[in-house]
Every structure is written in C-alpha cells, then in structure tokens.
Amino acid sequence: MDSSQFWLIVSIALYMVVMLGIGVWTSRKIHDTHDYILAGKRLGWWLSIGTIFATWFGAETCMGSSRTAYEKGILGVIADPFGAALCLILAGLFFAKFFHDKNYKTLVDYFDQRFGRWAAGLLSVLYIPVYVGWVGAQLLAFGIILNSVTGIEPMTAIIISTAVVIVYTYMGGMWAVSVTDLVQMLILIAGFLVLFPILYFEVGGFGSLRAQLPPEMFHFWPHQGSTLDWLMYLQAWMLVGLGSLPGQDLFQRLMSPRSAHVAKWSSVIAGVLYVVIGLFPVLMGMMGRIALPTVGRSESILIDLARAYLPLPLIALMLGALLSAIMSTVSAALLAPASIIGHNIIPFFYPRISESAKLQWCKSGIWIIGVISFFVAIYFQNVYTLCTQSWGILLVGVAAPLIFGVFWKKTNTAGALAGAVAGTVSWIVLALALSDDYPTHLFGFAISCVTLVVVTLLTSFFPRSHSSQAEIG
C-alpha cells in the first residue's frame, strides 16, 4: 500500500465516522414509526430537496450511466438520468399534494384503503425484490470504487459499506437518511464541479468531443430506427419514468416535508436538478473515450478519470462524491422496504401488534434487507442493468394499480389485482421467452393496464367492497 492509498483510506474512514455520528445524533428524534418512517413530517426545503435528489442519484447514475454512456452514448442512458428526472417532476406535479394530505405512512397504506387488505398484502410483496436489487447494485458499485482507488478487496469493501449504512439507517431512520442525504448531495455536486471542467478542456470542448466520437453517440432518439427500436426507446423512458412512481422511497419523500407545497416543489426542483447534474457523469463517460481510450474496465471510468487528472486531495473529494451518491441511495433503499415490513407485512399477520413492536420490526427490516442485498451484490456485475431490472418489477406490477387507482374512480379491487398479477406474470414469461432486444417491460405494463381496465369494467356491476375514497376527483 502506497502513501496515497493510505490517505484515501483514512479519508474514507473519517467520512464513515461522520455518517455514523449523524445516525447517533438523529436517533434522539425517533420516538415512534411516524418519526422513523416520515421524520415526523417536519422536513423543510433544504432537507426535502436534498433527500429526494440524493436518494435517486446513486450508483446507476454515477457509475452505471457513465459506463453506459462510454459504450453507447446518450441513447443508452435514457432511463437514468432522463426517465428518473421525469418521474420526480411527475410525482411533484400530480401526486405530491394528493398523498401528503393523507395520513399514510407507506404506499401500501394507500393500497389498503383503496383496494383492501389482501390487495395491499400482494402488492407489498412485490416491493422486496425491487429494493434488494437496488441496494445490491449500490453495494456492487461501492466495491468497485474502493477496489479501484485503494486496492481494498471488493468483498471487504462491500462488507464495510453494508455495515456502516445499516447501522446509521437503523439508528436514525428517515431523520438520519435526510440529514446525510443533504450532506452527501453537496459533496457529490462539489466533486463533479471539480472534475468536469478539467475533462472539458482536456478533450477540447464540446465541438472537439462531437468531432472525435461517432455521431450516433449523441443521438437522443432512434434515427432511422425500426418499430422495435422505438418501442425499446419508449420502454427506456417508462422504466423509471413511470415504474418508479410507486416507489416507497419516493413516497416517503413526498410525505415527510412539513407541507404539501414543500413536497410538491421539492420534487420538481429535485427533478430539474437531477437531469442537470445527471448529465455530468454521462458526458464524462463519453469524454473518457477520448481521454482514456484504452481503459479496460469502463464500470470504473469516473474513478479512472479522477486518478488520471486530479491531485490526491481532489481524488479524495471525487471519491467522497461517488461514495456519497451510493450511500445516500443505499440508506433510502434499506429504509423503504423495512418500513413496509414493519408497518404493513408484519401487522398483516399480527393485526394487534403494538406501535413499539412495529418500530422494532422496521429496524429489524433494515438488517434483513441489508444482508440479503449483500449476497445479491456478490453475484451481479452490471450496476446499471441490475438497477433498471429491479425497477421494472414496479412498472409491470404496481404502476397501473397506482396510476389508475388515483385518477380513475371506477378502478376496483378485482381490476387492480388482475392487473398486478397479469403484468408481473406476463413480464416473467416474456423475459424468459424473448431476448433483451425486446421491450418485455413495456409489454408487461401494457398487459397490466389492459387487464386492469377490462376486469374493472366486467366486474363493475357487482357491489364494490371498497369505495373510491382514495382517488383524485
């Protein structure tokens, strides 16, 4: 180990200590599940914007999109950052006020009121694999970063990151996540603002970049594409753009601000900020094809660029930026399913469970999801693919019941359940039968929507067991 690696490891250790300190400090604010899941609905502008932005700006946006842009250009990263930014803006404009005015703690609470206990139970189960995959992708990226910069074995790095994030999320819940998210957002932006100008001048500006790369690297939509190409393009927008709308992590961030107004515009502002800052790793990945044309491991292209062009103190800053992006996402992705486990799944089987027991199950859920995700991280090697596949589950199974449930009064329990099951099953069958060149997520979502509408209309003449108290209109 040389001196530079030693000081980078020291910097990382100090960073981890600070994050743990925030967890200890915020744990004093936790008295019940309302505090643990929603931070007592007391978040102001800065914490609200910071936690929405930092939660989503994770490994797939930094490591995954830079790698994909390095290989495929802009058309390869439509899902993230562009689709993700679209989702945040849509959530703010059309869902934030509606949900914030309710007393829900999880999105499953909405499904329970709208479609009944059994429908909510089924939909809640779909959330677990989504977040296990998302956390696994972040841990994989963490291992890649530390191994590239410090020489620490990826397995050791994954164990360290898993332990630290589990501990501070376990202790402080949404309060810890929100405060650390704000700190991590600022570090992330600072890191990109340091590296990007250096690379910009290194490659000679955008004009030189366009001249040295193939024209298709800059295409924002399919040029002379087939019908299948356009369907794949539409799927890329919808995968996160609509598929993440039912995300429990996003729901918590719409519910936690102190008012519906703050929730609405925090999400919109975070969405705009997301696409602006999200272009940095995309463009830096493309610049990497010129600055480091012989790089052998494009998953770590941002780290390779930082090591090639920055002095040690700024490498530490860039490393902190990437770790911030990952840790903020991991903490949110742990808290979201843990909240559902403690607040919805366990009470489903034990309806008389006490509030204190719910809180303990929420905390235990952090460890459960963290450990499972650790093993997922060991077996997967592509950050971007693991993330997008995880979010695809919500698109095919949960998006239609949410969207139709909110905006179409006639949607009933039978339709919602049929849509969720049909979308999920059809996607699994199509994914097994067809190659990755086909938009199986898009097909699954379409089947989910059609099934929901048809079954709702066919069963509408039967008495409805649940009134439409929880829809707009």
C-alpha positions as CSV (number, residue, x, y, z in Angstrom):
1,M,0.0,0.0,0.0
2,D,1.5,3.3,-1.0
3,S,1.0,6.6,0.8
4,S,-1.7,7.9,-1.5
5,Q,-3.8,4.8,-0.9
6,F,-3.2,5.1,2.9
7,W,-4.5,8.7,3.0
8,L,-7.5,7.8,0.8
9,I,-8.4,5.0,3.2
10,V,-8.1,7.4,6.1
11,S,-10.4,9.9,4.3
12,I,-12.9,7.2,3.8
13,A,-12.8,6.1,7.4
14,L,-13.3,9.7,8.6
15,Y,-16.3,10.0,6.2
16,M,-17.8,6.8,7.6
17,V,-17.4,8.1,11.2
18,V,-19.2,11.3,10.3
19,M,-22.1,9.4,8.8
20,L,-22.3,7.2,11.9
21,G,-22.2,10.3,14.1
22,I,-25.2,11.7,12.2
23,G,-27.0,8.4,12.9
24,V,-26.4,8.7,16.6
25,W,-27.4,12.3,16.7
26,T,-30.7,11.8,14.8
27,S,-31.6,8.7,16.8
28,R,-32.7,11.1,19.6
29,K,-35.5,12.3,17.4
30,I,-37.0,8.8,17.0
31,H,-40.0,8.1,19.3
32,D,-42.3,6.0,17.0
33,T,-42.9,4.8,13.5
34,H,-44.1,8.3,12.4
35,D,-40.7,9.7,13.3
36,Y,-38.8,6.7,11.9
37,I,-40.6,6.4,8.6
38,L,-41.5,10.1,7.8
39,A,-39.2,12.2,10.1
40,G,-42.3,13.4,11.8
41,K,-43.4,15.2,8.6
42,R,-41.1,18.1,9.6
43,L,-38.7,18.4,6.7
44,G,-38.0,21.9,5.3
45,W,-36.9,22.9,1.8
46,W,-33.2,22.0,2.1
47,L,-33.7,18.6,3.6
48,S,-36.6,17.8,1.3
49,I,-34.8,18.7,-1.9
50,G,-31.6,17.1,-0.7
51,T,-33.1,13.8,0.3
52,I,-35.1,13.4,-2.9
53,F,-32.2,14.3,-5.1
54,A,-29.5,12.3,-3.3
55,T,-31.7,9.2,-2.8
56,W,-32.1,8.8,-6.6
57,F,-28.6,9.9,-7.6
58,G,-27.0,6.6,-6.9
59,A,-24.6,4.1,-8.4
60,E,-26.7,3.7,-11.6
61,T,-26.5,7.5,-12.2
62,C,-22.8,7.8,-11.5
63,M,-21.1,4.5,-12.2
64,G,-23.8,2.9,-14.4
65,S,-24.7,5.8,-16.7
66,S,-21.0,6.8,-17.1
67,R,-20.2,3.3,-18.2
68,T,-23.2,3.0,-20.5
69,A,-22.5,6.4,-22.0
70,Y,-18.9,5.4,-22.5
71,E,-20.1,2.4,-24.5
72,K,-23.3,3.6,-26.1
73,G,-23.7,7.3,-25.8
74,I,-26.7,9.3,-24.8
75,L,-29.3,6.9,-26.2
76,G,-28.1,4.3,-23.8
77,V,-28.9,6.3,-20.7
78,I,-32.5,7.4,-21.4
79,A,-33.8,5.5,-18.4
80,D,-31.4,7.3,-16.0
81,P,-31.0,10.3,-15.7
82,F,-33.7,11.4,-18.1
83,G,-36.5,9.0,-17.2
84,A,-35.7,9.4,-13.5
85,A,-35.9,13.2,-13.7
86,L,-39.3,12.8,-15.5
87,C,-40.6,10.7,-12.6
88,L,-39.6,13.2,-10.0
89,I,-41.3,16.0,-11.9
90,L,-44.5,14.0,-12.5
91,A,-44.6,12.9,-8.8
92,G,-44.3,16.5,-7.7
93,L,-46.9,17.9,-10.1
94,F,-49.5,15.2,-9.9
95,F,-49.1,13.0,-6.8
96,A,-47.4,15.1,-4.0
97,K,-50.3,17.1,-2.8
98,F,-52.7,14.2,-3.1
99,F,-50.6,11.9,-0.9
100,H,-49.3,14.5,1.5
101,D,-52.8,15.4,2.6
102,K,-53.4,11.8,3.7
103,N,-52.2,10.2,6.9
104,Y,-50.4,7.3,5.1
105,K,-47.0,6.1,6.3
106,T,-46.3,3.8,3.4
107,L,-47.8,3.5,-0.1
108,V,-49.1,0.1,0.9
109,D,-51.4,2.0,3.3
110,Y,-53.0,3.7,0.2
111,F,-53.5,0.4,-1.5
112,D,-55.0,-1.0,1.7
113,Q,-57.6,1.8,1.9
114,R,-58.2,1.9,-1.9
115,F,-58.3,-1.8,-2.7
116,G,-58.4,-3.7,0.6
117,R,-56.2,-5.7,2.8
118,W,-55.4,-8.7,0.6
119,A,-54.6,-6.5,-2.4
120,A,-52.3,-4.4,-0.3
121,G,-50.6,-7.6,1.0
122,L,-50.0,-8.9,-2.5
123,L,-48.6,-5.6,-3.8
124,S,-46.4,-5.1,-0.7
125,V,-44.6,-8.4,-1.5
126,L,-43.5,-7.0,-4.9
127,Y,-41.5,-4.3,-3.2
128,I,-39.0,-6.6,-1.5
129,P,-37.1,-7.9,-4.6
130,V,-37.1,-4.3,-6.1
131,Y,-35.2,-2.9,-3.2
132,V,-33.0,-5.9,-2.7
133,G,-31.8,-5.5,-6.3
134,W,-31.4,-1.7,-5.9
135,V,-29.3,-2.0,-2.7
136,G,-27.3,-4.8,-4.3
137,A,-26.4,-2.6,-7.2
138,Q,-25.2,0.2,-4.9
139,L,-23.0,-2.2,-2.8
140,L,-21.5,-3.6,-6.0
141,A,-20.6,-0.1,-7.1
142,F,-19.1,0.6,-3.7
143,G,-16.8,-2.4,-4.0
144,I,-15.7,-1.4,-7.5
145,I,-14.8,2.1,-6.3
146,L,-12.8,1.2,-3.3
147,N,-11.0,-1.6,-5.1
148,S,-10.1,0.7,-8.0
149,V,-8.7,3.5,-5.7
150,T,-7.4,1.9,-2.6
151,G,-6.8,-1.7,-3.6
152,I,-9.2,-3.0,-0.9
153,E,-10.7,-6.3,-2.0
154,P,-14.3,-5.7,-3.4
155,M,-15.7,-8.2,-0.9
156,T,-14.2,-6.3,2.0
157,A,-15.4,-3.0,0.6
158,I,-19.0,-4.4,0.3
159,I,-19.0,-5.7,3.8
160,I,-17.8,-2.3,5.2
161,S,-20.3,-0.3,3.2
162,T,-23.1,-2.6,4.1
163,A,-22.3,-2.4,7.8
164,V,-21.9,1.3,8.0
165,V,-25.1,2.2,6.1
166,I,-27.2,-0.4,8.0
167,V,-26.0,1.0,11.4
168,Y,-26.8,4.7,10.7
169,T,-30.1,3.9,9.0
170,Y,-31.1,1.5,11.8
171,M,-30.4,4.2,14.4
172,G,-31.9,7.3,12.8
173,G,-34.4,6.2,10.2
174,M,-35.8,8.9,7.9
175,W,-34.1,11.7,10.1
176,A,-30.7,10.1,9.6
177,V,-31.3,9.5,5.9
178,S,-32.5,13.1,5.3
179,V,-29.6,14.8,7.0
180,T,-26.9,12.5,5.5
181,D,-28.6,12.9,2.1
182,L,-28.2,16.7,2.2
183,V,-24.5,16.4,3.2
184,Q,-23.9,13.8,0.5
185,M,-25.7,15.9,-2.2
186,L,-23.4,18.8,-1.5
187,I,-20.3,16.6,-1.6
188,L,-21.5,15.0,-4.8
189,I,-22.1,18.3,-6.7
190,A,-18.7,19.6,-5.5
191,G,-16.9,16.6,-6.8
192,F,-18.5,16.8,-10.2
193,L,-17.8,20.5,-10.5
194,V,-14.1,19.9,-9.9
195,L,-13.6,17.0,-12.4
196,F,-15.9,18.1,-15.2
197,P,-14.1,21.4,-16.2
198,I,-10.8,19.6,-16.3
199,L,-12.0,17.0,-18.6
200,Y,-13.9,19.5,-20.7
201,F,-10.7,21.4,-21.5
202,E,-8.7,18.2,-21.8
203,V,-10.8,17.0,-24.8
204,G,-11.0,20.4,-26.3
205,G,-14.7,21.3,-25.6
206,F,-17.9,20.0,-27.0
207,G,-17.0,20.8,-30.6
208,S,-13.9,18.6,-30.3
209,L,-15.9,15.9,-28.5
210,R,-18.5,15.7,-31.2
211,A,-15.8,15.6,-33.9
212,Q,-13.9,12.7,-32.3
213,L,-16.9,10.5,-31.4
214,P,-19.3,8.7,-33.8
215,P,-22.4,10.8,-34.5
216,E,-24.7,8.1,-33.0
217,M,-23.2,8.7,-29.6
218,F,-25.1,12.0,-29.5
219,H,-28.5,10.7,-30.7
220,F,-31.3,11.5,-28.2
221,W,-33.8,9.3,-30.0
222,P,-33.5,6.5,-32.6
223,H,-32.5,7.8,-36.0
224,Q,-33.9,5.7,-38.9
225,G,-34.9,3.1,-36.3
226,S,-37.4,0.3,-36.7
227,T,-40.7,-0.1,-34.8
228,L,-38.9,-2.3,-32.3
229,D,-36.2,0.4,-31.7
230,W,-38.9,2.9,-30.9
231,L,-40.6,0.5,-28.6
232,M,-37.3,0.0,-26.8
233,Y,-36.9,3.7,-26.6
234,L,-40.4,4.2,-25.1
235,Q,-39.6,1.4,-22.6
236,A,-36.4,3.2,-21.5
237,W,-38.4,6.4,-20.7
238,M,-41.2,4.4,-18.9
239,L,-38.9,2.0,-17.0
240,V,-38.1,4.6,-14.4
241,G,-40.3,7.5,-15.5
242,L,-43.5,5.6,-14.6
243,G,-42.0,2.5,-13.0
244,S,-40.6,4.4,-10.0
245,L,-43.8,6.4,-9.3
246,P,-44.9,3.5,-6.9
247,G,-41.5,3.6,-5.2
248,Q,-41.8,3.6,-1.4
249,D,-38.6,5.7,-1.2
250,L,-40.2,8.4,-3.3
251,F,-43.5,8.2,-1.4
252,Q,-41.7,8.7,1.9
253,R,-40.1,11.8,0.5
254,L,-43.4,13.2,-0.7
255,M,-44.9,12.6,2.8
256,S,-42.0,13.8,5.0
257,P,-42.0,17.5,4.2
258,R,-43.7,19.9,6.5
259,S,-46.4,20.9,3.9
260,A,-47.9,19.7,0.6
261,H,-46.4,22.8,-1.0
262,V,-42.9,22.0,0.1
263,A,-43.4,18.3,-1.0
264,K,-44.7,19.3,-4.5
265,W,-42.0,21.8,-5.4
266,S,-39.1,20.0,-3.7
267,S,-39.8,17.0,-6.0
268,V,-40.0,19.2,-9.1
269,I,-36.8,21.1,-8.2
270,A,-35.0,17.9,-7.4
271,G,-36.1,16.5,-10.8
272,V,-34.7,19.5,-12.7
273,L,-31.5,19.4,-10.6
274,Y,-31.3,15.7,-11.2
275,V,-31.2,15.9,-15.0
276,V,-28.7,18.8,-14.9
277,I,-26.3,17.1,-12.5
278,G,-27.0,13.8,-14.1
279,L,-25.5,15.0,-17.4
280,F,-22.1,15.3,-15.7
281,P,-21.3,11.6,-15.4
282,V,-22.9,10.9,-18.8
283,L,-20.7,13.5,-20.5
284,M,-17.7,12.5,-18.5
285,G,-18.2,8.9,-19.6
286,M,-18.3,10.0,-23.2
287,M,-15.2,12.2,-22.6
288,G,-13.5,9.1,-21.2
289,R,-13.5,7.5,-24.7
290,I,-11.1,10.3,-25.8
291,A,-9.2,10.9,-22.5
292,L,-8.7,7.2,-21.7
293,P,-9.4,5.3,-24.9
294,T,-7.7,2.1,-23.7
295,V,-9.4,1.8,-20.3
296,G,-10.2,-1.8,-19.7
297,R,-12.9,-1.5,-17.1
298,S,-15.4,1.1,-18.1
299,E,-17.6,0.5,-15.0
300,S,-15.0,2.5,-13.1
301,I,-14.4,5.1,-15.7
302,L,-15.1,8.1,-13.4
303,I,-12.5,6.8,-10.9
304,D,-10.0,6.2,-13.7
305,L,-10.5,9.7,-14.9
306,A,-10.1,11.2,-11.4
307,R,-6.9,9.3,-10.8
308,A,-5.5,10.4,-14.2
309,Y,-6.3,14.1,-13.9
310,L,-6.7,15.1,-10.3
311,P,-4.2,15.6,-7.4
312,L,-4.6,13.4,-4.3
313,P,-6.8,15.9,-2.3
314,L,-9.2,16.3,-5.2
315,I,-9.2,12.5,-5.8
316,A,-10.4,12.2,-2.2
317,L,-13.1,14.7,-2.9
318,M,-14.2,12.9,-6.1
319,L,-14.1,9.6,-4.2
320,G,-16.3,11.2,-1.5
321,A,-18.7,12.4,-4.2
322,L,-19.2,8.9,-5.6
323,L,-19.4,7.2,-2.1
324,S,-22.0,9.9,-1.1
325,A,-24.1,9.1,-4.1
326,I,-24.1,5.4,-3.3
327,M,-24.5,5.6,0.5
328,S,-27.5,8.1,0.2
329,T,-29.2,5.7,-2.1
330,V,-28.5,2.6,0.0
331,S,-29.9,4.2,3.2
332,A,-33.1,5.1,1.4
333,A,-33.4,1.7,-0.3
334,L,-33.0,0.0,3.0
335,L,-35.5,2.2,4.9
336,A,-38.2,1.9,2.2
337,P,-38.8,-1.9,2.3
338,A,-38.0,-2.1,6.0
339,S,-40.9,0.4,6.6
340,I,-43.2,-1.9,4.6
341,I,-42.0,-4.9,6.6
342,G,-42.6,-3.3,10.0
343,H,-45.7,-1.2,9.2
344,N,-47.5,-3.4,6.7
345,I,-46.3,-7.0,6.3
346,I,-45.9,-8.0,10.0
347,P,-49.2,-6.3,11.0
348,F,-50.9,-8.2,8.2
349,F,-50.2,-11.4,10.1
350,Y,-50.4,-9.9,13.6
351,P,-53.1,-7.2,13.5
352,R,-52.8,-6.4,17.2
353,I,-49.1,-5.7,17.2
354,S,-48.1,-2.6,19.3
355,E,-46.6,0.6,17.9
356,S,-43.3,-0.1,19.7
357,A,-43.2,-3.6,18.1
358,K,-43.8,-2.1,14.7
359,L,-40.9,0.2,15.2
360,Q,-38.6,-2.7,16.2
361,W,-39.7,-4.6,13.1
362,C,-38.9,-1.6,10.9
363,K,-35.4,-1.5,12.4
364,S,-35.0,-5.3,12.1
365,G,-36.1,-4.9,8.4
366,I,-33.0,-2.8,7.8
367,W,-30.8,-5.7,8.7
368,I,-32.9,-8.3,6.8
369,I,-32.8,-6.3,3.5
370,G,-29.2,-5.3,4.0
371,V,-28.0,-8.9,4.5
372,I,-30.0,-10.3,1.5
373,S,-28.8,-7.4,-0.7
374,F,-25.2,-8.2,0.3
375,F,-25.4,-11.6,-1.3
376,V,-27.2,-10.2,-4.4
377,A,-24.2,-7.8,-4.8
378,I,-21.8,-10.7,-4.9
379,Y,-23.5,-12.4,-7.8
380,F,-24.2,-9.4,-10.2
381,Q,-21.6,-7.5,-12.1
382,N,-23.5,-4.7,-14.0
383,V,-24.8,-1.8,-11.9
384,Y,-27.0,-0.2,-14.5
385,T,-28.7,-3.4,-15.6
386,L,-29.3,-4.6,-12.0
387,C,-31.0,-1.2,-11.2
388,T,-33.2,-1.0,-14.2
389,Q,-34.3,-4.6,-13.9
390,S,-35.2,-4.0,-10.3
391,W,-37.4,-1.0,-11.1
392,G,-39.0,-3.0,-13.9
393,I,-40.9,-5.0,-11.4
394,L,-42.7,-2.0,-10.1
395,L,-43.6,-0.9,-13.7
396,V,-45.2,-4.2,-14.6
397,G,-46.8,-5.0,-11.3
398,V,-47.6,-1.8,-9.3
399,A,-47.6,1.2,-11.6
400,A,-51.0,0.5,-13.2
401,P,-52.9,-0.1,-9.9
402,L,-51.4,3.2,-8.5
403,I,-52.0,5.4,-11.6
404,F,-55.5,4.1,-12.4
405,G,-56.4,3.9,-8.7
406,V,-55.6,7.6,-8.2
407,F,-57.0,9.0,-11.5
408,W,-59.8,6.6,-12.5
409,K,-62.7,6.4,-10.0
410,K,-64.1,3.1,-11.4
411,T,-60.9,1.1,-10.7
412,N,-61.9,-1.7,-8.3
413,T,-60.1,-4.3,-6.3
414,A,-60.6,-7.1,-8.9
415,G,-59.2,-4.9,-11.6
416,A,-56.2,-3.8,-9.6
417,L,-55.3,-7.4,-8.5
418,A,-55.8,-8.8,-12.0
419,G,-53.7,-6.0,-13.5
420,A,-50.8,-6.6,-11.0
421,V,-50.8,-10.3,-11.5
422,A,-51.2,-10.3,-15.3
423,G,-48.5,-7.6,-15.7
424,T,-46.0,-9.4,-13.5
425,V,-46.6,-13.0,-14.8
426,S,-46.6,-11.9,-18.5
427,W,-43.4,-10.0,-18.0
428,I,-41.7,-13.0,-16.4
429,V,-42.9,-15.3,-19.2
430,L,-41.9,-12.8,-22.0
431,A,-38.5,-12.2,-20.4
432,L,-37.8,-15.9,-20.4
433,A,-39.1,-16.4,-23.9
434,L,-37.6,-13.4,-25.6
435,S,-34.1,-11.8,-25.7
436,D,-33.1,-8.5,-24.2
437,D,-33.7,-6.9,-27.6
438,Y,-37.5,-6.9,-27.0
439,P,-39.3,-4.4,-24.7
440,T,-40.7,-7.0,-22.3
441,H,-41.2,-4.5,-19.5
442,L,-43.3,-2.3,-21.9
443,F,-45.3,-5.3,-22.9
444,G,-45.9,-6.3,-19.3
445,F,-47.0,-2.8,-18.4
446,A,-49.4,-2.6,-21.3
447,I,-50.9,-6.0,-20.4
448,S,-51.3,-4.8,-16.8
449,C,-53.1,-1.7,-17.9
450,V,-55.4,-3.5,-20.3
451,T,-56.2,-6.3,-17.8
452,L,-57.0,-3.7,-15.1
453,V,-59.4,-1.8,-17.3
454,V,-61.1,-4.9,-18.8
455,V,-61.6,-6.7,-15.4
456,T,-62.8,-3.4,-13.7
457,L,-65.4,-2.9,-16.4
458,L,-66.5,-6.5,-16.4
459,T,-66.9,-6.6,-12.6
460,S,-68.4,-3.1,-12.2
461,F,-71.9,-4.3,-12.0
462,F,-71.1,-6.3,-8.8
463,P,-71.3,-4.4,-5.4
464,R,-67.9,-2.9,-4.6
465,S,-66.4,-3.8,-1.3
466,H,-64.2,-0.7,-1.2
467,S,-65.4,2.8,-2.1
468,S,-63.3,5.2,-4.1
469,Q,-62.3,7.3,-1.1
470,A,-58.7,7.5,-2.2
471,E,-58.7,8.8,-5.7
472,I,-58.5,12.2,-7.2
473,G,-61.7,13.7,-8.2
